Amino acid sequence: MTAVIDFLNTIFWGYVLIYGLLAVGVYFTLRLKFIQIVQFPEMIRSVLSSSDTDRSGITPFQALCTSLASRVGTGNIAGVAVALYLGGPGAIFWMWVVAALGMATAFAESTLAQLYKVKDDEGRYRGGPAFYIARGLKAPWAGAIFSVCLILSFGLVFNAVQANSIADAFSGAFGISKLGTGVVLALMAGVIIFGGITAIARVAEYVVPFMAAAYLAVALYAVAANIGEVPGMLGMIVASAFGFAPAAGGLAGSLAAAMLNGVKRGLFSNEAGMGSAPNIAAVATPDPHHPVSQGLVQSLGVFIDTILICTATALLILLSGTLVPDSGLTGTQLTQAAMQVHIGAAGPYFVAVAIFFFAFTSIIGNYAYAEGALVFLGVGGRIGKAVLRLALMAMVVWGGYESVATVFDAADASMGLMATINLIAIVLLSGLVSRLTADYIAQRKAGRKPVFLAETMPELKGEIDQEIWSRK
């Protein structure tokens, strides 16, 4: 089993997804005419809009915060440190490139998720890749495979990974029992997830901006305190990305190492193209009432996750002088050492608390994705949700004190299959994304607030919910 899983991960993550995600990002960037740059102000406007007239969904801001709750995890702290240690400062440049391309991919998949959303038995919006695969491509079997993979990876195993990271951090910083940490985490998560999507969105709406602002504030303090070094540091990042920087102390790294580790870090962190964030994008009530507005919101999420938060971690480490080749100091420990340089003895504790917030919100955000997959599979009733919630809590307790590599590798393989299905789907539906985008932009240029009506695309009758998209 281990050999099979390793083989699948080599195929998915060594070839299919690394190149596939980049290629799809380039494709949508060109086809949508650099929408992530040209329409950046519109992204801000779409996030700040809020509709109180439709109680079936959550607000665009809540959708953004919930997707960020899942995106922003321990990878933003430990993963960036690993990328720097293995790839040198140049890895950060390639992380930026991947994020810029990923913004276009995230836009496409979330726009489709909005278009193909439905209402569940409780009258709440549901949607995601499984729905546009089944309805748009007439392939419900592929949607079912996608949903099962989503539940296994995001609903269960990845939450054990997050719990393990919290337990490790608290054990090292405060000496707290890992099992005890796991139990407390499970109970806290249970209180929130048993409240459903609305409760998760409400918690994310308050916690995510707070945790991101606090972390970015410390990074800004470090930058301000070392402002004289920043221009040279940025120059080294760019030069190292192309193998031009002198390998002073071995920090420059090779071109191949910088590119490989930067690309991987960017792809794993922002989740663009993975098919995860669209599940919460579909739950939102967009304002303007057009699928494209939610695509713009989730595109901004990639920017916040990678360009802001991952870059904050990178600058904290690079400006601290703690990045030493072959020292063995990497991951969370490297970030904690860097933070200690900037804010003193409180540094390791601050990182432990940051990991708690980042990882805990990932747990509840991941559950929100999995609940939508249950609805697609037809088992999203009270019993199905209760079973998933209890299973998630059990995985959190288990993950707090146990780390079984094979199980985690299996989740990676599951996510690899899920992402591959999603990438194929959004490329096949790219013509529809392009038409919706052109319609939205044309209405803005005409001075109107964009509105999408199902009657304007009669060929979609039977595929999309006519009632949802008939509102004037």
Secondary structure, DSSP 4 states (H G I P E B T S, - for coil): -HHHHHHHHHHIIIIIHHHHHHHHHHHHHHHTTSHHHHTHHHHHHHHH---SS-TTSB-HHHHHHHHHHHHSSGGGTHHHHHHHHHH-THHHHHHHHHHHHHHHHHHHHHHHHHHT-EE-TTS-EE-SHHHHHHHHSS-HHHHHHHHHHHIIIIIIIHHHHHHHHHHHHHHHHH---HHHHHHHHHHHHHHHHTTHHHHHHHHHHHHHHHHHHHHHHHHHHHHHHTGGGHHHHHHHHHHHHTT-S--GGG-S--HHHHHHHHHHHHHHHH-TTSSSTHHHHTTB--SSSSHHHHHHHHHHHHIIIIIIIIHHHHHHHHHHT---TTS---HHHHHHHHHHHHHGGGHHHHHHHHHHHHHHHHHHHHHHHHHHHHHHHT--SHHHHHHHHHHHHHHHHHHHH---HHHHHHHHHHHHHHHHHHHHHHHHTHHHHHHHHHHHHHHHHTT------GGG-GGGBTTB-TTGGG--
